[in-house]
């Protein structure tokens, strides 16, 4: 009885919300009898015709469509009316219309509804930085899309999940999904006409993912493609989006003047919060790189003020707050320094919580169900092939073996990580090792083609090089280091290979990693850096190459080491 009463309340609530919306629509349509006389298809066709040209006329046609649907008590057409009305409304109203879509179609088995309602809710949750809610809405939309076999919505949700993977920093995975998305769209007939919005969005997303992977030449290709296509398809808003993205790409190439030109050009048109955040972020970065610290602080303050309004934390905020901390530290302003330390810790905790929720639930509620679905499909096929039952048993056995192996591998890996972490923490000799350790001092100095006197000189210079931490220079190469040590690259390479048993690149990387471990253990300020910040601090070009080098040297990832280190410090 209790469940029945709840159901009745929901039905009443549904029609109350829908009727509130229609009270306004009814008033507007009393003077629109000529529109009400038209059929659904004609009204929708006219709406789409005026949608980008005349919002007022488009609104008249779709409200007439919605009024007719209500009058005929056609819940699917009511949902369609709310969906298209939302497309030309402000964000708050579109979210209300999405709620109405879900309410009027919650018991319908339709290929579009209520999946579209959940997808729209997810879009706006993502837009306003509520990433956890966005994921929940997207997964609900995907559930209905799979249930009702709507491949188009499934593809769109996969695209949206790629954006959430980007939020987590899973750039490679997101990039692959964006690439598949664009390839799928371009495989369709008349995609530039029928799917213009998603086509341009796919190019934009792919451009951004190339920038995140620091494949700047590839990013250039797609940015130029996007600019040309947005001009051809007369989408001015997307055109300026590509201009803005061009500014980001030029920044990473070191072309600051070109970057500023693009950023300023786009800023006149792009007024949404994300565009403004990126505008001030990159202008601040440029000013900082040019040692115009006061100008950089000014831009970062504007960025921070936007965050204070929308409370949508982005990864780059940690970089911004670290700049504030260093700035006020140099000024001797302890109050502001503490203020931004608190902000940094708050944002970092939110980002960490978002990362944990998103990474866990994308895997648990999307990736694993996908694998399970594939497994069930395979099992279904095997069951139909009765004469080949032995194959089914074999495949199931393999799946169980693989699953068990994966669990065992995960368990062993976690134990190995803890053991290696303990070794690093207990290693009293951690830090940068002096060139040529005691155990190899007994090696003959002789290297074919190099005199002992030269070898000794180069070894002494290498020790000085290590003790002065000169290996932190990001521009360091074998040739540049040879010049600094007053020798040639051939001699230097041979001596490093002979005494360290590694090539030049691994030698430098190992020095940097040893230095990092010691700094993380002893320097609290160093532990506040992001992985990207640490990578840049010790001479790596990006976080990915740093993480790989750290793992190669220590057997664990830097994120794991920092996390366990913080746990140990808190426990103490």
C-alpha positions as a printed NumPy array, in Angstrom:
array([[  0.   ,   0.   ,   0.   ],
       [  2.837,   2.368,   0.858],
       [  4.496,   1.839,  -2.544],
       [  1.17 ,   2.387,  -4.312],
       [  0.632,   5.685,  -2.475],
       [  4.156,   6.82 ,  -3.437],
       [  3.417,   5.918,  -7.072],
       [  0.177,   7.932,  -7.012],
       [  2.023,  10.911,  -5.534],
       [  4.628,  10.715,  -8.309],
       [  1.914,  10.641, -10.984],
       [  0.255,  13.708,  -9.463],
       [  3.613,  15.462,  -9.202],
       [  4.384,  14.619, -12.83 ],
       [  1.188,  16.177, -14.176],
       [  1.43 ,  19.124, -11.785],
       [  4.905,  20.027, -13.135],
       [  3.831,  19.466, -16.735],
       [  0.64 ,  21.502, -16.312],
       [  2.537,  24.397, -14.706],
       [  4.656,  24.541, -17.858],
       [  1.585,  24.402, -20.071],
       [ -0.258,  27.226, -18.304],
       [  2.231,  29.653, -19.842],
       [  2.192,  27.875, -23.21 ],
       [ -1.618,  27.952, -23.329],
       [ -1.693,  31.73 , -22.812],
       [  0.788,  32.25 , -25.613],
       [ -1.116,  30.06 , -28.041],
       [ -4.584,  31.596, -27.711],
       [ -3.494,  34.093, -30.334],
       [ -1.819,  31.367, -32.466],
       [ -4.782,  29.479, -33.918],
       [ -3.164,  29.432, -37.348],
       [ -0.172,  27.554, -35.912],
       [ -2.358,  25.126, -33.969],
       [ -4.093,  24.186, -37.215],
       [ -0.821,  22.808, -38.596],
       [  0.306,  19.199, -38.176],
       [  3.111,  17.986, -35.895],
       [  5.575,  17.377, -38.723],
       [  5.09 ,  20.81 , -40.252],
       [  5.439,  22.555, -36.872],
       [  8.65 ,  20.673, -36.114],
       [ 10.002,  21.314, -39.61 ],
       [  9.363,  25.062, -39.222],
       [ 10.959,  25.024, -35.774],
       [ 14.162,  23.538, -37.173],
       [ 14.104,  25.989, -40.081],
       [ 13.974,  29.027, -37.759],
       [ 15.989,  27.54 , -34.887],
       [ 19.279,  29.237, -35.823],
       [ 17.764,  32.157, -37.733],
       [ 14.889,  33.497, -35.624],
       [ 14.568,  32.227, -32.038],
       [ 11.197,  33.947, -31.503],
       [  9.565,  32.219, -34.468],
       [ 11.168,  28.91 , -33.515],
       [  9.727,  29.341, -30.011],
       [  6.227,  29.983, -31.42 ],
       [  6.283,  26.83 , -33.534],
       [  7.578,  24.517, -30.81 ],
       [  5.176,  25.842, -28.149],
       [  2.31 ,  25.234, -30.596],
       [  3.652,  21.698, -31.094],
       [  3.799,  21.189, -27.325],
       [  0.302,  22.581, -26.778],
       [ -1.154,  20.191, -29.378],
       [  0.688,  17.265, -27.774],
       [ -0.741,  18.152, -24.361],
       [ -4.226,  18.55 , -25.779],
       [ -3.97 ,  15.088, -27.375],
       [ -2.342,  13.599, -24.241],
       [  0.538,  12.245, -26.366],
       [  3.354,  11.766, -23.839],
       [  6.078,  11.024, -26.422],
       [  5.3  ,  14.168, -28.411],
       [  5.113,  16.108, -25.127],
       [  8.628,  14.877, -24.371],
       [  9.809,  15.849, -27.869],
       [  8.284,  19.306, -27.435],
       [ 10.054,  19.826, -24.113],
       [ 13.332,  18.616, -25.607],
       [ 13.288,  21.028, -28.557],
       [ 11.953,  23.891, -26.442],
       [ 14.883,  23.333, -24.093],
       [ 17.314,  23.666, -26.982],
       [ 16.389,  27.343, -27.419],
       [ 15.998,  28.141, -23.707],
       [ 18.395,  29.172, -20.941],
       [ 20.191,  26.439, -18.931],
       [ 17.851,  26.608, -15.924],
       [ 14.73 ,  26.147, -18.05 ],
       [ 16.278,  23.389, -20.144],
       [ 17.062,  21.457, -16.968],
       [ 13.429,  21.879, -15.856],
       [ 12.247,  20.646, -19.255],
       [ 14.59 ,  17.652, -18.919],
       [ 12.901,  16.805, -15.59 ],
       [  9.53 ,  16.989, -17.357],
       [ 10.764,  14.657, -20.118],
       [ 11.817,  12.099, -17.51 ],
       [  8.52 ,  12.38 , -15.621],
       [  6.176,  11.997, -18.612],
       [  8.105,   9.101, -20.19 ],
       [  9.504,   7.248, -17.169],
       [  7.286,   4.212, -17.891],
       [  7.635,   4.354, -21.677],
       [  9.764,   2.002, -23.729],
       [ 10.909,   4.376, -26.447],
       [ 14.251,   4.581, -28.243],
       [ 14.678,   8.298, -27.389],
       [ 12.858,   8.875, -24.113],
       [ 13.531,   9.152, -21.204],
       [ 17.203,   8.693, -22.266],
       [ 17.313,  12.181, -23.825],
       [ 16.066,  13.74 , -20.573],
       [ 18.86 ,  12.129, -18.551],
       [ 21.437,  13.034, -21.216],
       [ 20.368,  16.7  , -21.082],
       [ 20.59 ,  16.691, -17.282],
       [ 24.066,  15.195, -17.573],
       [ 25.179,  17.839, -20.055],
       [ 24.282,  20.741, -17.766],
       [ 25.68 ,  19.026, -14.672],
       [ 28.986,  18.653, -16.549],
       [ 28.821,  22.252, -17.784],
       [ 28.448,  23.574, -14.23 ],
       [ 31.233,  21.342, -12.87 ],
       [ 29.017,  18.807, -11.043],
       [ 30.987,  15.95 , -12.584],
       [ 29.78 ,  13.226, -10.223],
       [ 26.134,  14.077, -10.953],
       [ 26.94 ,  14.305, -14.664],
       [ 28.325,  10.77 , -14.595],
       [ 25.214,   9.457, -12.813],
       [ 22.895,  11.1  , -15.375],
       [ 24.991,   9.902, -18.322],
       [ 25.016,   6.33 , -17.03 ],
       [ 21.233,   6.448, -16.573],
       [ 20.83 ,   7.756, -20.129],
       [ 23.135,   5.016, -21.399],
       [ 21.133,   2.379, -19.525],
       [ 17.904,   3.431, -21.302],
       [ 19.682,   3.818, -24.66 ],
       [ 20.991,   0.241, -24.434],
       [ 17.642,  -1.067, -23.212],
       [ 15.81 ,   0.576, -26.128],
       [ 18.602,  -0.048, -28.68 ],
       [ 19.36 ,   3.576, -29.535],
       [ 22.892,   3.443, -30.966],
       [ 23.021,   7.208, -31.623],
       [ 22.474,   8.107, -27.959],
       [ 24.889,   5.362, -26.887],
       [ 27.537,   6.968, -29.11 ],
       [ 26.806,  10.445, -27.716],
       [ 27.101,   9.161, -24.138],
       [ 30.433,   7.506, -24.971],
       [ 31.576,  10.907, -26.241],
       [ 30.451,  12.536, -22.975],
       [ 32.213,   9.878, -20.918],
       [ 35.37 ,  10.714, -22.876],
       [ 35.072,  14.279, -21.556],
       [ 34.798,  12.936, -18.004],
       [ 37.876,  10.775, -18.589],
       [ 39.664,  13.998, -19.545],
       [ 38.612,  15.487, -16.186],
       [ 40.339,  12.488, -14.544],
       [ 43.466,  13.072, -16.612],
       [ 43.024,   9.895, -18.686],
       [ 44.006,  11.729, -21.862],
       [ 45.012,   8.711, -23.966],
       [ 41.713,   6.91 , -23.324],
       [ 39.7  ,  10.072, -23.961],
       [ 41.657,  10.768, -27.156],
       [ 40.866,   7.325, -28.563],
       [ 37.14 ,   7.821, -27.888],
       [ 37.174,  11.281, -29.522],
       [ 38.931,   9.808, -32.562],
       [ 36.345,   7.013, -32.853],
       [ 33.559,   9.583, -32.454],
       [ 34.777,  11.72 , -35.37 ],
       [ 35.404,   8.667, -37.568],
       [ 31.852,   7.446, -36.915],
       [ 30.282,  10.819, -37.743],
       [ 32.291,  11.164, -40.963],
       [ 31.153,   7.675, -42.026],
       [ 27.514,   8.816, -42.091],
       [ 25.676,  10.239, -45.111],
       [ 25.303,  14.051, -45.255],
       [ 26.831,  14.347, -41.778],
       [ 27.758,  18.012, -42.304],
       [ 24.08 ,  18.845, -42.732],
       [ 22.342,  16.302, -40.5  ],
       [ 24.884,  16.236, -37.673],
       [ 26.591,  19.621, -37.933],
       [ 26.731,  20.368, -34.207],
       [ 28.225,  17.003, -33.194],
       [ 30.612,  17.056, -36.179],
       [ 32.171,  20.385, -35.178],
       [ 32.183,  19.367, -31.5  ],
       [ 34.053,  16.155, -32.387],
       [ 36.75 ,  18.117, -34.261],
       [ 37.031,  20.515, -31.315],
       [ 37.383,  17.688, -28.791],
       [ 40.003,  15.941, -30.908],
       [ 41.985,  19.192, -31.249],
       [ 41.965,  19.644, -27.481],
       [ 42.998,  16.04 , -26.83 ],
       [ 46.005,  16.428, -29.148],
       [ 47.031,  19.502, -27.127],
       [ 46.655,  17.568, -23.863],
       [ 48.931,  14.874, -25.296],
       [ 51.353,  17.621, -26.452],
       [ 50.987,  16.513, -30.092],
       [ 50.893,  20.115, -31.198],
       [ 51.371,  19.614, -34.943],
       [ 48.409,  17.217, -35.046],
       [ 46.384,  19.702, -33.   ],
       [ 47.19 ,  22.38 , -35.598],
       [ 45.789,  20.213, -38.393],
       [ 42.435,  19.73 , -36.654],
       [ 42.204,  23.325, -35.431],
       [ 42.611,  24.571, -39.013],
       [ 40.09 ,  21.985, -40.192],
       [ 37.64 ,  23.141, -37.518],
       [ 38.065,  26.806, -38.453],
       [ 37.422,  26.099, -42.144],
       [ 34.435,  23.842, -41.429],
       [ 32.841,  26.266, -38.945],
       [ 33.115,  29.046, -41.551],
       [ 31.641,  26.795, -44.256],
       [ 28.809,  25.683, -41.953],
       [ 28.252,  29.268, -40.718],
       [ 28.712,  28.457, -37.031],
       [ 30.31 ,  31.618, -35.625],
       [ 30.315,  30.431, -31.999],
       [ 32.218,  27.273, -32.837],
       [ 34.567,  29.333, -35.059],
       [ 35.67 ,  31.387, -32.059],
       [ 35.981,  28.202, -30.02 ],
       [ 38.6  ,  27.   , -32.524],
       [ 40.301,  30.414, -32.462],
       [ 40.532,  30.089, -28.683],
       [ 41.929,  26.549, -28.943],
       [ 44.488,  27.849, -31.43 ],
       [ 45.645,  30.26 , -28.716],
       [ 46.219,  27.39 , -26.283],
       [ 48.209,  25.474, -28.893],
       [ 50.359,  28.499, -29.766],
       [ 51.13 ,  28.938, -26.064],
       [ 52.586,  25.438, -25.801],
       [ 54.637,  26.087, -28.942],
       [ 56.083,  29.196, -27.279],
       [ 54.468,  31.591, -29.777],
       [ 53.184,  33.999, -27.124],
       [ 52.254,  36.853, -29.467],
       [ 50.159,  34.574, -31.698],
       [ 48.613,  32.999, -28.594],
       [ 47.592,  36.396, -27.187],
       [ 46.136,  37.492, -30.535],
       [ 43.919,  34.396, -30.68 ],
       [ 42.909,  34.584, -27.013],
       [ 41.915,  38.259, -27.245],
       [ 40.049,  37.758, -30.515],
       [ 37.972,  34.9  , -29.097],
       [ 37.337,  36.606, -25.746],
       [ 35.167,  39.255, -27.401],
       [ 32.644,  36.547, -28.306],
       [ 33.14 ,  33.601, -25.908],
       [ 31.346,  34.605, -22.7  ],
       [ 30.783,  31.271, -20.932],
       [ 32.619,  30.529, -17.695],
       [ 34.919,  27.814, -19.093],
       [ 36.114,  30.055, -21.92 ],
       [ 36.811,  32.906, -19.494],
       [ 38.671,  30.593, -17.104],
       [ 40.897,  29.356, -19.934],
       [ 41.374,  32.913, -21.219],
       [ 42.736,  34.182, -17.892],
       [ 44.671,  30.956, -17.27 ],
       [ 46.66 ,  31.174, -20.501],
       [ 47.147,  34.938, -20.337],
       [ 48.444,  34.467, -16.794],
       [ 50.757,  31.682, -17.905],
       [ 52.145,  33.819, -20.725],
       [ 52.765,  36.761, -18.383],
       [ 54.418,  34.434, -15.859],
       [ 56.667,  32.894, -18.521],
       [ 57.704,  36.408, -19.567],
       [ 58.489,  37.256, -15.902],
       [ 55.621,  39.775, -15.747],
       [ 54.549,  38.381, -12.386],
       [ 52.257,  41.277, -11.42 ],
       [ 50.326,  40.909, -14.674],
       [ 50.161,  37.137, -14.165],
       [ 48.75 ,  37.622, -10.663],
       [ 46.125,  40.018, -12.062],
       [ 44.933,  37.427, -14.598],
       [ 44.964,  34.627, -12.027],
       [ 42.916,  36.763,  -9.605],
       [ 40.235,  37.149, -12.285],
       [ 40.276,  33.388, -12.817],
       [ 39.963,  32.815,  -9.069],
       [ 37.003,  35.2  ,  -8.879],
       [ 35.183,  33.112, -11.512],
       [ 35.878,  29.973,  -9.501],
       [ 34.488,  31.658,  -6.369],
       [ 31.196,  32.238,  -8.229],
       [ 30.771,  28.863,  -9.941],
       [ 32.822,  26.624,  -7.602],
       [ 33.836,  24.415, -10.537],
       [ 37.381,  23.271,  -9.651],
       [ 39.701,  22.542, -12.56 ],
       [ 43.119,  20.891, -12.349],
       [ 44.84 ,  24.101, -13.377],
       [ 43.684,  25.812, -10.166],
       [ 46.437,  24.024,  -8.252],
       [ 48.997,  25.676, -10.536],
       [ 47.324,  29.069, -10.046],
       [ 47.203,  28.777,  -6.249],
       [ 50.815,  27.609,  -6.124],
       [ 51.742,  30.785,  -8.007],
       [ 49.833,  32.881,  -5.451],
       [ 51.575,  31.077,  -2.579],
       [ 55.035,  31.724,  -4.016],
       [ 54.136,  35.328,  -4.862],
       [ 52.944,  36.191,  -1.354],
       [ 55.828,  34.257,   0.188],
       [ 58.276,  36.539,  -1.632],
       [ 56.221,  39.55 ,  -0.494],
       [ 56.345,  38.366,   3.115],
       [ 52.528,  38.412,   3.199],
       [ 51.843,  35.467,   5.511],
       [ 48.079,  36.072,   5.703],
       [ 47.54 ,  35.792,   1.944],
       [ 50.023,  32.954,   1.726],
       [ 47.981,  30.94 ,   4.244],
       [ 44.767,  31.918,   2.449],
       [ 45.937,  30.352,  -0.797],
       [ 47.465,  27.342,   0.935],
       [ 43.979,  26.653,   2.357],
       [ 42.437,  27.159,  -1.079],
       [ 44.976,  24.824,  -2.652],
       [ 44.296,  22.102,  -0.102],
       [ 40.515,  22.505,  -0.522],
       [ 40.614,  22.349,  -4.314],
       [ 43.061,  19.456,  -4.248],
       [ 40.753,  17.469,  -1.964],
       [ 37.754,  18.164,  -4.242],
       [ 39.716,  17.15 ,  -7.332],
       [ 40.907,  14.02 ,  -5.56 ],
       [ 37.329,  13.154,  -4.539],
       [ 36.094,  13.776,  -8.1  ],
       [ 38.903,  11.643,  -9.491],
       [ 38.137,   8.801,  -7.073],
       [ 34.38 ,   8.889,  -7.767],
       [ 34.677,   9.24 , -11.533],
       [ 37.495,   6.751, -12.084],
       [ 35.84 ,   4.173,  -9.804],
       [ 32.324,   4.537, -11.207],
       [ 33.28 ,   4.822, -14.879],
       [ 35.113,   1.531, -14.444],
       [ 32.484,  -0.087, -12.224],
       [ 29.308,   1.135, -13.947],
       [ 30.463,   1.478, -17.566],
       [ 33.706,  -0.339, -18.415],
       [ 32.98 ,  -3.533, -16.458],
       [ 29.328,  -3.783, -17.694],
       [ 30.714,  -3.406, -21.229],
       [ 33.073,  -6.323, -20.627],
       [ 30.283,  -8.33 , -18.984],
       [ 27.998,  -7.556, -21.938],
       [ 30.638,  -8.773, -24.367],
       [ 31.097, -11.867, -22.235],
       [ 27.331, -12.568, -22.211],
       [ 27.164, -12.112, -25.975],
       [ 29.972, -14.618, -26.389],
       [ 28.288, -17.103, -24.065],
       [ 24.977, -16.682, -25.933],
       [ 26.616, -17.522, -29.236],
       [ 28.301, -20.555, -27.758],
       [ 25.017, -21.856, -26.321],
       [ 23.374, -21.674, -29.754],
       [ 26.142, -23.794, -31.214],
       [ 25.074, -26.973, -29.442],
       [ 27.403, -29.159, -31.44 ],
       [ 30.346, -27.128, -30.147],
       [ 29.561, -27.13 , -26.418],
       [ 33.145, -27.956, -25.616],
       [ 34.116, -24.489, -26.924],
       [ 31.758, -22.842, -24.419],
       [ 33.322, -24.74 , -21.544],
       [ 36.788, -23.865, -22.745],
       [ 36.007, -20.165, -23.138],
       [ 34.326, -19.966, -19.738],
       [ 37.32 , -21.694, -18.21 ],
       [ 39.639, -19.19 , -19.838],
       [ 37.499, -16.294, -18.622],
       [ 37.566, -17.632, -15.079],
       [ 41.29 , -18.227, -15.302],
       [ 41.873, -14.721, -16.654],
       [ 39.614, -13.205, -13.963],
       [ 41.427, -15.123, -11.251],
       [ 44.774, -14.182, -12.72 ],
       [ 43.778, -10.524, -12.846],
       [ 42.678, -10.534,  -9.207],
       [ 45.857, -12.334,  -8.208],
       [ 47.95 ,  -9.92 , -10.293],
       [ 46.23 ,  -6.936,  -8.67 ],
       [ 46.809,  -8.369,  -5.185],
       [ 50.487,  -9.103,  -5.91 ],
       [ 50.949,  -5.7  ,  -7.5  ],
       [ 49.563,  -3.886,  -4.446],
       [ 51.822,  -5.919,  -2.146],
       [ 54.798,  -5.19 ,  -4.374],
       [ 53.977,  -1.472,  -4.341],
       [ 53.845,  -1.436,  -0.532],
       [ 57.109,  -3.362,  -0.305],
       [ 58.87 ,  -1.006,  -2.71 ],
       [ 57.441,   2.005,  -0.895],
       [ 58.818,   0.629,   2.377],
       [ 62.209,   0.102,   0.769],
       [ 62.308,   3.7  ,  -0.461],
       [ 61.306,   5.02 ,   2.966],
       [ 63.872,   2.882,   4.807],
       [ 66.702,   3.516,   2.357],
       [ 69.065,   5.779,   4.294],
       [ 71.149,   6.28 ,   1.163],
       [ 68.316,   7.721,  -0.893],
       [ 68.976,  10.894,  -2.759],
       [ 71.341,  11.486,  -5.646],
       [ 74.126,   8.888,  -5.711],
       [ 77.705,  10.03 ,  -6.331],
       [ 79.021,   9.039,  -9.73 ],
       [ 80.969,   5.766,  -9.579],
       [ 79.887,   3.954,  -6.4  ],
       [ 82.345,   2.202,  -4.053],
       [ 81.662,  -1.22 ,  -5.469],
       [ 82.78 ,  -0.213,  -8.975],
       [ 85.79 ,   1.899,  -7.997],
       [ 87.91 ,  -1.204,  -8.397],
       [ 87.004,  -1.428, -12.076],
       [ 89.963,  -0.734, -14.349],
       [ 89.873,   2.795, -15.64 ],
       [ 90.813,   1.643, -19.102],
       [ 88.278,   2.34 , -21.832],
       [ 89.403,   1.718, -25.36 ],
       [ 90.344,   4.966, -27.062],
       [ 90.286,   7.169, -23.911],
       [ 93.289,   7.874, -21.694],
       [ 93.069,   7.298, -17.914],
       [ 93.815,  10.961, -17.267],
       [ 90.812,  12.074, -19.339],
       [ 88.587,   9.46 , -17.69 ],
       [ 89.502,  10.712, -14.206],
       [ 88.83 ,  14.334, -15.184],
       [ 85.428,  13.508, -16.656],
       [ 84.458,  11.417, -13.602],
       [ 85.388,  14.299, -11.271],
       [ 83.33 ,  16.706, -13.366],
       [ 80.392,  14.291, -13.351],
       [ 80.503,  14.184,  -9.555],
       [ 80.404,  17.997,  -9.437],
       [ 77.568,  17.942, -11.978],
       [ 75.537,  15.609,  -9.737],
       [ 76.297,  17.385,  -6.461],
       [ 75.175,  20.723,  -7.938],
       [ 71.906,  19.171,  -9.244],
       [ 72.601,  20.364, -12.78 ],
       [ 70.673,  17.369, -14.106],
       [ 67.426,  19.28 , -13.329],
       [ 67.932,  21.427, -16.447],
       [ 65.032,  20.456, -18.812],
       [ 67.038,  21.411, -21.915],
       [ 69.891,  19.039, -21.053],
       [ 71.144,  16.809, -23.894],
       [ 74.207,  14.633, -24.385],
       [ 75.773,  17.305, -26.588],
       [ 75.011,  20.241, -24.281],
       [ 76.278,  18.328, -21.238],
       [ 79.467,  17.337, -23.095],
       [ 80.207,  21.003, -23.72 ],
       [ 79.607,  21.866, -20.063],
       [ 82.033,  19.136, -18.99 ],
       [ 84.618,  20.245, -21.597],
       [ 84.647,  16.921, -23.418],
       [ 82.933,  15.351, -26.396],
       [ 79.696,  13.363, -26.531],
       [ 81.468,  10.154, -27.573],
       [ 83.762,  10.116, -24.499],
       [ 80.96 ,  11.085, -22.136],
       [ 78.606,   8.415, -23.468],
       [ 81.257,   5.695, -23.214],
       [ 82.205,   6.607, -19.632],
       [ 78.56 ,   6.66 , -18.473],
       [ 77.884,   3.339, -20.208],
       [ 81.015,   1.78 , -18.693],
       [ 80.625,   2.889, -15.075],
       [ 76.855,   3.287, -14.692],
       [ 75.854,   0.44 , -17.023],
       [ 73.138,   2.596, -18.6  ],
       [ 72.729,   5.038, -21.466],
       [ 72.78 ,   8.815, -21.076],
       [ 68.976,   9.233, -21.02 ],
       [ 68.471,   6.631, -18.279],
       [ 71.396,   8.076, -16.303],
       [ 69.817,  11.565, -16.234],
       [ 66.315,  10.204, -15.531],
       [ 67.583,   8.106, -12.604],
       [ 69.356,  11.127, -11.075],
       [ 66.135,  13.131, -11.324],
       [ 64.045,  10.365,  -9.767],
       [ 66.512,   9.864,  -6.88 ],
       [ 66.405,  13.615,  -6.275],
       [ 62.579,  13.566,  -6.358],
       [ 62.302,  10.744,  -3.817],
       [ 64.559,  12.608,  -1.39 ],
       [ 62.659,  15.883,  -1.86 ],
       [ 59.279,  14.212,  -1.323],
       [ 60.544,  12.573,   1.866],
       [ 62.062,  15.72 ,   3.355],
       [ 60.421,  18.754,   1.72 ],
       [ 56.762,  19.396,   2.648],
       [ 56.421,  22.194,   0.084],
       [ 57.551,  19.81 ,  -2.661],
       [ 54.756,  17.389,  -1.721],
       [ 52.151,  20.086,  -2.404],
       [ 53.044,  20.092,  -6.11 ],
       [ 50.882,  18.216,  -8.591],
       [ 52.503,  15.376, -10.538],
       [ 52.777,  17.725, -13.498],
       [ 54.334,  20.393, -11.273],
       [ 56.937,  17.955,  -9.925],
       [ 57.732,  16.786, -13.459],
       [ 58.401,  20.339, -14.633],
       [ 60.375,  21.158, -11.479],
       [ 62.874,  18.337, -12.045],
       [ 63.32 ,  18.741, -15.786],
       [ 60.756,  16.465, -17.453],
       [ 58.662,  17.823, -20.326],
       [ 55.399,  16.243, -19.16 ],
       [ 53.834,  14.236, -16.344],
       [ 53.556,  11.058, -18.417],
       [ 57.293,  10.722, -19.132],
       [ 58.043,  11.541, -15.466],
       [ 55.637,   8.849, -14.201],
       [ 57.16 ,   6.253, -16.529],
       [ 60.701,   7.127, -15.426],
       [ 59.672,   7.063, -11.744],
       [ 58.087,   3.634, -12.156],
       [ 61.111,   2.301, -14.038],
       [ 63.465,   3.479, -11.276],
       [ 61.385,   2.621,  -8.182],
       [ 58.787,   0.082,  -9.285],
       [ 55.897,   2.332,  -8.163],
       [ 54.157,   5.396,  -9.568],
       [ 54.789,   8.875,  -8.099],
       [ 51.086,   9.386,  -7.307],
       [ 51.122,   6.203,  -5.206],
       [ 54.348,   7.206,  -3.447],
       [ 53.001,  10.68 ,  -2.545],
       [ 49.668,   9.262,  -1.366],
       [ 51.309,   6.641,   0.866],
       [ 53.801,   9.212,   2.132],
       [ 50.966,  11.548,   3.182],
       [ 49.199,   8.646,   4.934],
       [ 52.372,   7.83 ,   6.856],
       [ 52.866,  11.468,   7.867],
       [ 49.232,  11.799,   9.046],
       [ 49.538,   8.548,  11.045],
       [ 52.677,   9.824,  12.762]])
